[in-house]
Amino acid sequence: MSTLLSPKVLPIVLLVASNVFMTFAWYGHLKFKTSPLWMAVMASWCIAFVEYWLAVPANRIGSQVYSTAELKTMQEVITLVVFAVFSVLYLKEAITWNHLIGFTLIAAGASFIFRA
């Protein structure tokens, strides 16, 4: 349990949770396109409120051991992974080879941020 709470691991866990909420806030309403737009905005805002309560501590805690560039890069790669899973499981959209290649190239580019 102490490993999970370390400043190296906890920010990653919080960023994953944060991105799940963020993805639902940004894209979850697409399953309900007949709902009024104001309702989608308000529901998304409420979900995003929870996302902020996870993202801000993740960055504050993570800044003890990671640079801001590393934190942002982790967040972007986590976002892509969470989004890919979300779009397949929740939105029932297919991930194509072009998507996989593009996501892989982004992740490969992100790896340069962590080079010594």
N, CA, C and O atoms as CSV, one atom per row, in Angstrom:
chain,resi,resn,atom,element,x,y,z
A,1,MET,N,N,0.821,-1.199,0.000
A,1,MET,CA,C,0.000,0.000,0.000
A,1,MET,C,C,0.863,1.260,0.000
A,1,MET,O,O,0.502,2.258,-0.623
A,2,SER,N,N,2.005,1.219,0.698
A,2,SER,CA,C,2.851,2.413,0.742
A,2,SER,C,C,3.431,2.738,-0.630
A,2,SER,O,O,3.686,3.905,-0.930
A,3,THR,N,N,3.645,1.722,-1.470
A,3,THR,CA,C,4.127,1.968,-2.827
A,3,THR,C,C,3.077,2.735,-3.625
A,3,THR,O,O,3.410,3.643,-4.387
A,4,LEU,N,N,1.824,2.373,-3.451
A,4,LEU,CA,C,0.727,3.039,-4.157
A,4,LEU,C,C,0.631,4.516,-3.775
A,4,LEU,O,O,0.238,5.347,-4.593
A,5,LEU,N,N,0.987,4.838,-2.541
A,5,LEU,CA,C,0.896,6.211,-2.053
A,5,LEU,C,C,2.170,7.019,-2.288
A,5,LEU,O,O,2.243,8.186,-1.905
A,6,SER,N,N,3.164,6.409,-2.911
A,6,SER,CA,C,4.419,7.127,-3.147
A,6,SER,C,C,4.215,8.229,-4.182
A,6,SER,O,O,3.335,8.118,-5.036
A,7,PRO,N,N,5.022,9.298,-4.115
A,7,PRO,CA,C,4.881,10.396,-5.081
A,7,PRO,C,C,5.201,9.990,-6.518
A,7,PRO,O,O,4.913,10.744,-7.447
A,8,LYS,N,N,5.787,8.821,-6.713
A,8,LYS,CA,C,6.042,8.333,-8.071
A,8,LYS,C,C,4.829,7.616,-8.642
A,8,LYS,O,O,4.583,7.694,-9.846
A,9,VAL,N,N,4.069,6.920,-7.810
A,9,VAL,CA,C,2.959,6.082,-8.281
A,9,VAL,C,C,1.600,6.761,-8.136
A,9,VAL,O,O,0.776,6.696,-9.049
A,10,LEU,N,N,1.362,7.406,-7.006
A,10,LEU,CA,C,0.047,8.006,-6.748
A,10,LEU,C,C,-0.392,8.986,-7.830
A,10,LEU,O,O,-1.561,8.964,-8.215
A,11,PRO,N,N,0.496,9.849,-8.340
A,11,PRO,CA,C,0.046,10.753,-9.411
A,11,PRO,C,C,-0.450,10.011,-10.650
A,11,PRO,O,O,-1.387,10.459,-11.311
A,12,ILE,N,N,0.169,8.892,-10.961
A,12,ILE,CA,C,-0.259,8.105,-12.130
A,12,ILE,C,C,-1.644,7.528,-11.886
A,12,ILE,O,O,-2.502,7.574,-12.768
A,13,VAL,N,N,-1.866,6.989,-10.702
A,13,VAL,CA,C,-3.182,6.442,-10.356
A,13,VAL,C,C,-4.243,7.543,-10.414
A,13,VAL,O,O,-5.324,7.350,-10.972
A,14,LEU,N,N,-3.918,8.695,-9.833
A,14,LEU,CA,C,-4.869,9.816,-9.850
A,14,LEU,C,C,-5.120,10.326,-11.265
A,14,LEU,O,O,-6.249,10.682,-11.604
A,15,LEU,N,N,-4.076,10.364,-12.094
A,15,LEU,CA,C,-4.257,10.814,-13.479
A,15,LEU,C,C,-5.122,9.843,-14.281
A,15,LEU,O,O,-5.921,10.271,-15.114
A,16,VAL,N,N,-4.973,8.551,-14.039
A,16,VAL,CA,C,-5.839,7.573,-14.718
A,16,VAL,C,C,-7.296,7.811,-14.308
A,16,VAL,O,O,-8.182,7.886,-15.159
A,17,ALA,N,N,-7.536,7.928,-12.999
A,17,ALA,CA,C,-8.903,8.166,-12.525
A,17,ALA,C,C,-9.434,9.495,-13.071
A,17,ALA,O,O,-10.579,9.580,-13.515
A,18,SER,N,N,-8.601,10.514,-13.033
A,18,SER,CA,C,-8.980,11.825,-13.548
A,18,SER,C,C,-9.379,11.745,-15.016
A,18,SER,O,O,-10.372,12.346,-15.427
A,19,ASN,N,N,-8.615,11.015,-15.796
A,19,ASN,CA,C,-8.895,10.912,-17.224
A,19,ASN,C,C,-10.145,10.110,-17.530
A,19,ASN,O,O,-10.799,10.349,-18.545
A,20,VAL,N,N,-10.484,9.171,-16.675
A,20,VAL,CA,C,-11.755,8.457,-16.858
A,20,VAL,C,C,-12.908,9.459,-16.715
A,20,VAL,O,O,-13.820,9.487,-17.541
A,21,PHE,N,N,-12.858,10.277,-15.663
A,21,PHE,CA,C,-13.895,11.292,-15.480
A,21,PHE,C,C,-13.882,12.308,-16.613
A,21,PHE,O,O,-14.933,12.681,-17.134
A,22,MET,N,N,-12.684,12.756,-16.993
A,22,MET,CA,C,-12.574,13.751,-18.067
A,22,MET,C,C,-13.167,13.220,-19.376
A,22,MET,O,O,-13.875,13.937,-20.083
A,23,THR,N,N,-12.870,11.973,-19.684
A,23,THR,CA,C,-13.361,11.392,-20.930
A,23,THR,C,C,-14.887,11.294,-20.917
A,23,THR,O,O,-15.537,11.573,-21.924
A,24,PHE,N,N,-15.456,10.898,-19.779
A,24,PHE,CA,C,-16.916,10.880,-19.678
A,24,PHE,C,C,-17.496,12.287,-19.779
A,24,PHE,O,O,-18.542,12.486,-20.396
A,25,ALA,N,N,-16.823,13.261,-19.178
A,25,ALA,CA,C,-17.323,14.638,-19.243
A,25,ALA,C,C,-17.309,15.157,-20.682
A,25,ALA,O,O,-18.256,15.811,-21.117
A,26,TRP,N,N,-16.248,14.868,-21.408
A,26,TRP,CA,C,-16.107,15.407,-22.763
A,26,TRP,C,C,-16.877,14.631,-23.813
A,26,TRP,O,O,-17.390,15.217,-24.766
A,27,TYR,N,N,-16.967,13.300,-23.648
A,27,TYR,CA,C,-17.529,12.475,-24.725
A,27,TYR,C,C,-18.730,11.621,-24.321
A,27,TYR,O,O,-19.424,11.101,-25.194
A,28,GLY,N,N,-18.993,11.463,-23.029
A,28,GLY,CA,C,-20.086,10.604,-22.584
A,28,GLY,C,C,-21.450,11.038,-23.089
A,28,GLY,O,O,-22.319,10.204,-23.344
A,29,HIS,N,N,-21.636,12.334,-23.232
A,29,HIS,CA,C,-22.929,12.868,-23.689
A,29,HIS,C,C,-23.232,12.510,-25.139
A,29,HIS,O,O,-24.367,12.667,-25.588
A,30,LEU,N,N,-22.237,12.032,-25.873
A,30,LEU,CA,C,-22.468,11.697,-27.287
A,30,LEU,C,C,-23.409,10.511,-27.457
A,30,LEU,O,O,-23.945,10.300,-28.545
A,31,LYS,N,N,-23.616,9.737,-26.400
A,31,LYS,CA,C,-24.616,8.669,-26.455
A,31,LYS,C,C,-26.029,9.212,-26.264
A,31,LYS,O,O,-27.006,8.485,-26.442
A,32,PHE,N,N,-26.136,10.475,-25.905
A,32,PHE,CA,C,-27.435,11.080,-25.602
A,32,PHE,C,C,-27.626,12.342,-26.439
A,32,PHE,O,O,-27.892,13.415,-25.898
A,33,LYS,N,N,-27.494,12.216,-27.729
A,33,LYS,CA,C,-27.536,13.376,-28.627
A,33,LYS,C,C,-28.900,14.044,-28.698
A,33,LYS,O,O,-29.006,15.176,-29.170
A,34,THR,N,N,-29.945,13.365,-28.236
A,34,THR,CA,C,-31.274,13.977,-28.260
A,34,THR,C,C,-31.537,14.821,-27.010
A,34,THR,O,O,-32.508,15.577,-26.969
A,35,SER,N,N,-30.686,14.698,-26.001
A,35,SER,CA,C,-30.830,15.529,-24.800
A,35,SER,C,C,-30.487,16.972,-25.149
A,35,SER,O,O,-29.660,17.217,-26.027
A,36,PRO,N,N,-31.109,17.921,-24.476
A,36,PRO,CA,C,-30.786,19.328,-24.739
A,36,PRO,C,C,-29.306,19.614,-24.452
A,36,PRO,O,O,-28.711,19.037,-23.542
A,37,LEU,N,N,-28.743,20.499,-25.235
A,37,LEU,CA,C,-27.324,20.830,-25.091
A,37,LEU,C,C,-27.011,21.368,-23.701
A,37,LEU,O,O,-25.970,21.034,-23.135
A,38,TRP,N,N,-27.885,22.188,-23.143
A,38,TRP,CA,C,-27.620,22.744,-21.808
A,38,TRP,C,C,-27.491,21.643,-20.775
A,38,TRP,O,O,-26.700,21.757,-19.839
A,39,MET,N,N,-28.267,20.571,-20.938
A,39,MET,CA,C,-28.217,19.449,-20.009
A,39,MET,C,C,-26.880,18.704,-20.139
A,39,MET,O,O,-26.281,18.297,-19.144
A,40,ALA,N,N,-26.434,18.540,-21.375
A,40,ALA,CA,C,-25.140,17.890,-21.602
A,40,ALA,C,C,-24.010,18.715,-20.995
A,40,ALA,O,O,-23.092,18.169,-20.384
A,41,VAL,N,N,-24.085,20.034,-21.168
A,41,VAL,CA,C,-23.050,20.918,-20.615
A,41,VAL,C,C,-23.041,20.849,-19.090
A,41,VAL,O,O,-21.977,20.730,-18.482
A,42,MET,N,N,-24.203,20.923,-18.476
A,42,MET,CA,C,-24.269,20.884,-17.011
A,42,MET,C,C,-23.803,19.536,-16.457
A,42,MET,O,O,-23.065,19.486,-15.473
A,43,ALA,N,N,-24.237,18.444,-17.094
A,43,ALA,CA,C,-23.791,17.118,-16.644
A,43,ALA,C,C,-22.278,16.984,-16.813
A,43,ALA,O,O,-21.591,16.456,-15.939
A,44,SER,N,N,-21.773,17.463,-17.935
A,44,SER,CA,C,-20.331,17.401,-18.175
A,44,SER,C,C,-19.564,18.237,-17.159
A,44,SER,O,O,-18.505,17.825,-16.685
A,45,TRP,N,N,-20.087,19.388,-16.832
A,45,TRP,CA,C,-19.434,20.252,-15.854
A,45,TRP,C,C,-19.367,19.579,-14.486
A,45,TRP,O,O,-18.348,19.659,-13.799
A,46,CYS,N,N,-20.446,18.922,-14.094
A,46,CYS,CA,C,-20.462,18.215,-12.805
A,46,CYS,C,C,-19.438,17.079,-12.778
A,46,CYS,O,O,-18.769,16.861,-11.768
A,47,ILE,N,N,-19.323,16.364,-13.886
A,47,ILE,CA,C,-18.334,15.290,-13.968
A,47,ILE,C,C,-16.924,15.875,-13.951
A,47,ILE,O,O,-16.034,15.332,-13.296
A,48,ALA,N,N,-16.719,16.971,-14.663
A,48,ALA,CA,C,-15.407,17.613,-14.720
A,48,ALA,C,C,-14.979,18.143,-13.352
A,48,ALA,O,O,-13.785,18.200,-13.057
A,49,PHE,N,N,-15.936,18.529,-12.525
A,49,PHE,CA,C,-15.620,18.980,-11.169
A,49,PHE,C,C,-14.874,17.885,-10.401
A,49,PHE,O,O,-13.888,18.162,-9.718
A,50,VAL,N,N,-15.349,16.645,-10.515
A,50,VAL,CA,C,-14.684,15.507,-9.872
A,50,VAL,C,C,-13.303,15.298,-10.500
A,50,VAL,O,O,-12.331,15.009,-9.802
A,51,GLU,N,N,-13.233,15.444,-11.798
A,51,GLU,CA,C,-11.958,15.277,-12.510
A,51,GLU,C,C,-10.902,16.235,-11.966
A,51,GLU,O,O,-9.752,15.842,-11.774
A,52,TYR,N,N,-11.276,17.462,-11.721
A,52,TYR,CA,C,-10.327,18.445,-11.174
A,52,TYR,C,C,-9.839,18.056,-9.790
A,52,TYR,O,O,-8.678,18.290,-9.454
A,53,TRP,N,N,-10.716,17.459,-8.977
A,53,TRP,CA,C,-10.326,17.032,-7.631
A,53,TRP,C,C,-9.327,15.887,-7.678
A,53,TRP,O,O,-8.678,15.592,-6.675
A,54,LEU,N,N,-9.196,15.247,-8.817
A,54,LEU,CA,C,-8.185,14.191,-8.988
A,54,LEU,C,C,-6.939,14.714,-9.697
A,54,LEU,O,O,-5.819,14.367,-9.322
A,55,ALA,N,N,-7.132,15.548,-10.721
A,55,ALA,CA,C,-6.006,16.031,-11.527
A,55,ALA,C,C,-5.110,16.999,-10.768
A,55,ALA,O,O,-3.885,16.909,-10.854
A,56,VAL,N,N,-5.708,17.919,-10.030
A,56,VAL,CA,C,-4.897,18.922,-9.322
A,56,VAL,C,C,-4.006,18.254,-8.267
A,56,VAL,O,O,-2.811,18.550,-8.230
A,57,PRO,N,N,-4.527,17.371,-7.413
A,57,PRO,CA,C,-3.630,16.690,-6.480
A,57,PRO,C,C,-2.588,15.817,-7.191
A,57,PRO,O,O,-1.451,15.708,-6.733
A,58,ALA,N,N,-2.975,15.204,-8.297
A,58,ALA,CA,C,-2.006,14.385,-9.045
A,58,ALA,C,C,-0.813,15.221,-9.460
A,58,ALA,O,O,0.333,14.794,-9.320
A,59,ASN,N,N,-1.083,16.409,-9.968
A,59,ASN,CA,C,0.009,17.280,-10.403
A,59,ASN,C,C,0.783,17.863,-9.232
A,59,ASN,O,O,2.004,18.003,-9.303
A,60,ARG,N,N,0.095,18.200,-8.170
A,60,ARG,CA,C,0.770,18.760,-6.986
A,60,ARG,C,C,1.694,17.710,-6.370
A,60,ARG,O,O,2.853,18.000,-6.072
A,61,ILE,N,N,1.186,16.494,-6.181
A,61,ILE,CA,C,1.987,15.418,-5.593
A,61,ILE,C,C,3.087,14.996,-6.562
A,61,ILE,O,O,4.234,14.796,-6.162
A,62,GLY,N,N,2.733,14.863,-7.825
A,62,GLY,CA,C,3.696,14.420,-8.834
A,62,GLY,C,C,4.842,15.387,-9.042
A,62,GLY,O,O,5.934,14.979,-9.438
A,63,SER,N,N,4.606,16.678,-8.779
A,63,SER,CA,C,5.670,17.666,-8.992
A,63,SER,C,C,6.826,17.493,-8.017
A,63,SER,O,O,7.881,18.105,-8.187
A,64,GLN,N,N,6.632,16.664,-6.999
A,64,GLN,CA,C,7.730,16.354,-6.075
A,64,GLN,C,C,8.819,15.528,-6.756
A,64,GLN,O,O,9.995,15.618,-6.402
A,65,VAL,N,N,8.411,14.719,-7.743
A,65,VAL,CA,C,9.373,13.798,-8.368
A,65,VAL,C,C,9.425,13.900,-9.889
A,65,VAL,O,O,10.359,13.382,-10.501
A,66,TYR,N,N,8.455,14.548,-10.509
A,66,TYR,CA,C,8.413,14.673,-11.961
A,66,TYR,C,C,8.442,16.155,-12.351
A,66,TYR,O,O,7.973,17.019,-11.610
A,67,SER,N,N,9.000,16.422,-13.520
A,67,SER,CA,C,8.923,17.786,-14.061
A,67,SER,C,C,7.514,18.009,-14.601
A,67,SER,O,O,6.758,17.059,-14.804
A,68,THR,N,N,7.171,19.271,-14.829
A,68,THR,CA,C,5.844,19.535,-15.394
A,68,THR,C,C,5.716,18.953,-16.792
A,68,THR,O,O,4.631,18.521,-17.182
A,69,ALA,N,N,6.800,18.933,-17.551
A,69,ALA,CA,C,6.760,18.318,-18.890
A,69,ALA,C,C,6.479,16.821,-18.778
A,69,ALA,O,O,5.729,16.269,-19.584
A,70,GLU,N,N,7.069,16.167,-17.792
A,70,GLU,CA,C,6.813,14.740,-17.600
A,70,GLU,C,C,5.376,14.492,-17.156
A,70,GLU,O,O,4.730,13.560,-17.634
A,71,LEU,N,N,4.874,15.320,-16.247
A,71,LEU,CA,C,3.486,15.169,-15.800
A,71,LEU,C,C,2.511,15.361,-16.960
A,71,LEU,O,O,1.563,14.591,-17.115
A,72,LYS,N,N,2.744,16.382,-17.766
A,72,LYS,CA,C,1.859,16.639,-18.910
A,72,LYS,C,C,1.926,15.502,-19.922
A,72,LYS,O,O,0.906,15.097,-20.480
A,73,THR,N,N,3.116,14.996,-20.152
A,73,THR,CA,C,3.282,13.883,-21.096
A,73,THR,C,C,2.569,12.639,-20.593
A,73,THR,O,O,1.897,11.955,-21.365
A,74,MET,N,N,2.709,12.338,-19.306
A,74,MET,CA,C,1.989,11.194,-18.731
A,74,MET,C,C,0.489,11.373,-18.920
A,74,MET,O,O,-0.217,10.444,-19.310
A,75,GLN,N,N,0.014,12.587,-18.638
A,75,GLN,CA,C,-1.412,12.862,-18.759
A,75,GLN,C,C,-1.895,12.626,-20.191
A,75,GLN,O,O,-2.964,12.051,-20.394
A,76,GLU,N,N,-1.127,13.058,-21.172
A,76,GLU,CA,C,-1.538,12.900,-22.571
A,76,GLU,C,C,-1.569,11.431,-22.999
A,76,GLU,O,O,-2.495,10.997,-23.683
A,77,VAL,N,N,-0.557,10.676,-22.592
A,77,VAL,CA,C,-0.525,9.249,-22.953
A,77,VAL,C,C,-1.661,8.509,-22.244
A,77,VAL,O,O,-2.332,7.670,-22.845
A,78,ILE,N,N,-1.873,8.823,-20.966
A,78,ILE,CA,C,-2.985,8.214,-20.238
A,78,ILE,C,C,-4.307,8.565,-20.912
A,78,ILE,O,O,-5.185,7.712,-21.040
A,79,THR,N,N,-4.452,9.812,-21.340
A,79,THR,CA,C,-5.675,10.247,-22.027
A,79,THR,C,C,-5.928,9.405,-23.272
A,79,THR,O,O,-7.058,8.979,-23.515
A,80,LEU,N,N,-4.885,9.164,-24.059
A,80,LEU,CA,C,-5.059,8.361,-25.271
A,80,LEU,C,C,-5.500,6.940,-24.951
A,80,LEU,O,O,-6.380,6.397,-25.618
A,81,VAL,N,N,-4.899,6.342,-23.945
A,81,VAL,CA,C,-5.257,4.972,-23.571
A,81,VAL,C,C,-6.687,4.919,-23.054
A,81,VAL,O,O,-7.474,4.071,-23.473
A,82,VAL,N,N,-7.020,5.826,-22.142
A,82,VAL,CA,C,-8.378,5.857,-21.588
A,82,VAL,C,C,-9.392,6.119,-22.703
A,82,VAL,O,O,-10.438,5.473,-22.759
A,83,PHE,N,N,-9.082,7.066,-23.587
A,83,PHE,CA,C,-9.994,7.381,-24.685
A,83,PHE,C,C,-10.200,6.174,-25.605
A,83,PHE,O,O,-11.328,5.892,-26.009
A,84,ALA,N,N,-9.128,5.466,-25.936
A,84,ALA,CA,C,-9.243,4.300,-26.821
A,84,ALA,C,C,-10.162,3.248,-26.200
A,84,ALA,O,O,-11.037,2.710,-26.878
A,85,VAL,N,N,-9.966,2.958,-24.926
A,85,VAL,CA,C,-10.811,1.976,-24.239
A,85,VAL,C,C,-12.253,2.477,-24.174
A,85,VAL,O,O,-13.187,1.718,-24.433
A,86,PHE,N,N,-12.434,3.739,-23.833
A,86,PHE,CA,C,-13.765,4.349,-23.735
A,86,PHE,C,C,-14.503,4.298,-25.069
A,86,PHE,O,O,-15.678,3.933,-25.123
A,87,SER,N,N,-13.813,4.663,-26.136
A,87,SER,CA,C,-14.496,4.723,-27.434
A,87,SER,C,C,-14.923,3.341,-27.904
A,87,SER,O,O,-15.947,3.204,-28.574
A,88,VAL,N,N,-14.159,2.326,-27.564
A,88,VAL,CA,C,-14.536,0.966,-27.962
A,88,VAL,C,C,-15.647,0.417,-27.061
A,88,VAL,O,O,-16.654,-0.093,-27.551
A,89,LEU,N,N,-15.458,0.524,-25.745
A,89,LEU,CA,C,-16.404,-0.104,-24.819
A,89,LEU,C,C,-17.689,0.698,-24.613
A,89,LEU,O,O,-18.767,0.112,-24.507
A,90,TYR,N,N,-17.591,2.020,-24.555
A,90,TYR,CA,C,-18.765,2.839,-24.245
A,90,TYR,C,C,-19.459,3.361,-25.505
A,90,TYR,O,O,-20.679,3.263,-25.636
A,91,LEU,N,N,-18.682,3.909,-26.413
A,91,LEU,CA,C,-19.278,4.470,-27.626
A,91,LEU,C,C,-19.447,3.433,-28.742
A,91,LEU,O,O,-20.099,3.691,-29.753
A,92,LYS,N,N,-18.850,2.263,-28.538
A,92,LYS,CA,C,-18.941,1.159,-29.519
A,92,LYS,C,C,-18.351,1.557,-30.874
A,92,LYS,O,O,-18.858,1.156,-31.922
A,93,GLU,N,N,-17.286,2.342,-30.842
A,93,GLU,CA,C,-16.600,2.733,-32.068
A,93,GLU,C,C,-15.363,1.858,-32.250
A,93,GLU,O,O,-14.718,1.461,-31.279
A,94,ALA,N,N,-15.052,1.574,-33.479
A,94,ALA,CA,C,-13.892,0.728,-33.765
A,94,ALA,C,C,-12.608,1.558,-33.725
A,94,ALA,O,O,-12.589,2.727,-34.111
A,95,ILE,N,N,-11.555,0.929,-33.253
A,95,ILE,CA,C,-10.221,1.517,-33.346
A,95,ILE,C,C,-9.582,0.923,-34.599
A,95,ILE,O,O,-9.469,-0.296,-34.736
A,96,THR,N,N,-9.173,1.788,-35.495
A,96,THR,CA,C,-8.586,1.316,-36.755
A,96,THR,C,C,-7.066,1.226,-36.633
A,96,THR,O,O,-6.474,1.682,-35.655
A,97,TRP,N,N,-6.458,0.630,-37.645
A,97,TRP,CA,C,-4.997,0.564,-37.673
A,97,TRP,C,C,-4.394,1.966,-37.700
A,97,TRP,O,O,-3.359,2.212,-37.081
A,98,ASN,N,N,-5.032,2.872,-38.408
A,98,ASN,CA,C,-4.533,4.253,-38.441
A,98,ASN,C,C,-4.541,4.881,-37.047
A,98,ASN,O,O,-3.607,5.591,-36.674
A,99,HIS,N,N,-5.601,4.614,-36.279
A,99,HIS,CA,C,-5.656,5.109,-34.901
A,99,HIS,C,C,-4.505,4.519,-34.088
A,99,HIS,O,O,-3.780,5.240,-33.402
A,100,LEU,N,N,-4.350,3.202,-34.176
A,100,LEU,CA,C,-3.295,2.529,-33.404
A,100,LEU,C,C,-1.907,3.038,-33.777
A,100,LEU,O,O,-1.072,3.263,-32.901
A,101,ILE,N,N,-1.660,3.217,-35.052
A,101,ILE,CA,C,-0.354,3.722,-35.492
A,101,ILE,C,C,-0.146,5.148,-34.987
A,101,ILE,O,O,0.928,5.475,-34.481
A,102,GLY,N,N,-1.160,5.993,-35.120
A,102,GLY,CA,C,-1.057,7.375,-34.644
A,102,GLY,C,C,-0.822,7.444,-33.150
A,102,GLY,O,O,0.044,8.193,-32.697
A,103,PHE,N,N,-1.584,6.667,-32.362
A,103,PHE,CA,C,-1.407,6.653,-30.914
A,103,PHE,C,C,-0.017,6.144,-30.544
A,103,PHE,O,O,0.617,6.663,-29.625
A,104,THR,N,N,0.452,5.126,-31.265
A,104,THR,CA,C,1.790,4.580,-30.997
A,104,THR,C,C,2.869,5.619,-31.283
A,104,THR,O,O,3.824,5.750,-30.518
A,105,LEU,N,N,2.722,6.349,-32.371
A,105,LEU,CA,C,3.713,7.387,-32.684
A,105,LEU,C,C,3.706,8.502,-31.640
A,105,LEU,O,O,4.760,9.030,-31.286
A,106,ILE,N,N,2.533,8.854,-31.152
A,106,ILE,CA,C,2.456,9.860,-30.091
A,106,ILE,C,C,3.150,9.344,-28.831
A,106,ILE,O,O,3.930,10.065,-28.209
A,107,ALA,N,N,2.867,8.093,-28.456
A,107,ALA,CA,C,3.504,7.509,-27.274
A,107,ALA,C,C,5.018,7.409,-27.460
A,107,ALA,O,O,5.776,7.642,-26.518
A,108,ALA,N,N,5.456,7.063,-28.669
A,108,ALA,CA,C,6.904,6.996,-28.937
A,108,ALA,C,C,7.529,8.378,-28.792
A,108,ALA,O,O,8.608,8.513,-28.216
A,109,GLY,N,N,6.869,9.393,-29.303
A,109,GLY,CA,C,7.371,10.762,-29.142
A,109,GLY,C,C,7.423,11.161,-27.679
A,109,GLY,O,O,8.358,11.831,-27.242
A,110,ALA,N,N,6.419,10.749,-26.927
A,110,ALA,CA,C,6.374,11.069,-25.498
A,110,ALA,C,C,7.538,10.442,-24.742
A,110,ALA,O,O,7.992,10.986,-23.735
A,111,SER,N,N,8.017,9.310,-25.219
A,111,SER,CA,C,9.127,8.628,-24.520
A,111,SER,C,C,10.379,9.503,-24.464
A,111,SER,O,O,11.201,9.339,-23.563
A,112,PHE,N,N,10.533,10.418,-25.398
A,112,PHE,CA,C,11.713,11.289,-25.392
A,112,PHE,C,C,11.717,12.241,-24.204
A,112,PHE,O,O,12.781,12.684,-23.774
A,113,ILE,N,N,10.559,12.555,-23.676
A,113,ILE,CA,C,10.457,13.446,-22.522
A,113,ILE,C,C,11.139,12.819,-21.300
A,113,ILE,O,O,11.673,13.529,-20.448
A,114,PHE,N,N,11.117,11.482,-21.223
A,114,PHE,CA,C,11.629,10.785,-20.047
A,114,PHE,C,C,13.075,10.317,-20.199
A,114,PHE,O,O,13.606,9.644,-19.316
A,115,ARG,N,N,13.705,10.667,-21.301
A,115,ARG,CA,C,15.110,10.287,-21.495
A,115,ARG,C,C,16.000,11.183,-20.649
A,115,ARG,O,O,15.756,12.383,-20.518
A,116,ALA,N,N,17.018,10.590,-20.087
A,116,ALA,CA,C,17.947,11.356,-19.226
A,116,ALA,C,C,18.860,12.259,-20.040
A,116,ALA,O,O,19.694,12.965,-19.474
